[in-house]
Amino acid sequence: IDRELLLLKSEMQREAVRAPVRIGALLVEPAAHRVLVNEKEISLNAREFALLTLLLSEPNRVFTVAEIQTQAFGYPEALLTTRSVQGYASKLRNKLRRGGADGFVIGCHGIGYRLWDGGELASAGTRAA
């Protein structure tokens, strides 16, 4: 039952961010499972995308590794190591950097990760300044 509750909570968290979100050059379309940087699509695997959408759900909030494990990936802490979360965050940062969106995924040493919006969070319908 605990696993089912974690999965339900994880799904509810992902559903919270469904509308396209633009942060500067970064455009995330959760419903289409697309990420664009400078209008070029960036290929993310399911876990990288889940991490990005979790961070988008509350920009500038630090999500602990435990929260990422359960809310983004749907696993209790014991089933997914801290090192695995670090690996997915690193891959996500590298893919965004290569696309031209450097510095959006911020690691908070000993705590977790957050998304830096640079004060530019906007809906996709309006261009961020």
N, C-alpha and C positions, 0 to 999 in steps of 0.2 A: 504494500500500500504506500509506503514512503516513496518508493521509486516512481509510482504512478503520480503522486502528488508533486514530486519534483518535475516530472515531465510536463504535467499540466501547467505548473507555474512557469516553466521555461517557455512553453508555447504562448501563454498569456503575455509574457514579457515581449516576445518577438512580435506578437500581434499589435502591441502598443505603438510600434513604429511601422506604419504602413504607407503613409504619404511620402512622396519624394522629398528629400531634404538636400539643400545646397549649402555648402560651407566653402566660400571662395571658389576654387577650381574643382572642388570635390562635389559630385552629385551622386546621391545614393537613392536608388529606387527599390525599396524593400519588396514591394508586391511583385516586381519583375525580376528580383534577385540580380540587379545590375548595379555596377559601380562604374562611374565615369570620372575621369580626371582630364580636364581640358578637352572635354567632349570625346575622349578616347576611352573605350571600355577596358576595364581592368578585370582580369579573371581571378576570382577568389574561390577557394574551396568552401564547403559548407560551414566548417568551423570558423574560418577567417571571417566569413560573412556574418555568422551568428555573433561573433565578438564585436564586429563593427556596428551591427544594429543594436546590440546591447549598449555599447558606449554612446551611440546616437540617442538612445532613449532618455538619457539625462546628461547632456554635454557639460563638461567641467566637473562632474561628480566623479570621485574616485571609486571604482568598483574593486573590491578586494578580490584576491585570487579565488577565495572560496565562493564568492558571489558569481564570478565568471564561470567557475566549474559547474555550479548548479543552474544558474539562470541562462547562460548562453549555451552551454554544452549539455545540460540535463543530467549531469553526473554528480553524485555525492563526492565530497572531497577525497575520500579514500580510493575512489576508482580512477581518478585522473590526477596526475602529479602536478605540482607547482611548475616543474620544469617543462611539462607539456604545454601548460598555459603560456609560459614564457616563449616557447617555440612558436606557437600560433601568433602571438603578439608580434614577435620579431618578423615572421614571414609577412604578416599584414603590413607592418611598417615598411618593409623592403619593397613590397609590391606598390604601395602608394607612393613611396619615394621615387621609384623608377618611372612612375607615371607623371611625376611632377608635383605631388602633394606631400611634401615632406613636413614632418613635425606635428601631424594631427593626432597620432596615438602616442600618448605620454606615459612613460613608466614612472611610477611613484615607488621608489626603492623600499622594499620590505612590506609594501601594502598591496599594490595592484596597478591598475591602469585607468586612464581617463582619456576622453577625447577633447582636444583643445579646439575650440571653435573660433578663437581669435576675435570674438565679438561679432562674428559674421554669420551667425546661424540665421537662415532664411528658408521659407518654403520654396519649393522649386519654381513656383509661379513668379516669384520676385527675385531679381538678381541681387545677390549680396554685394554691398559696396566694398 
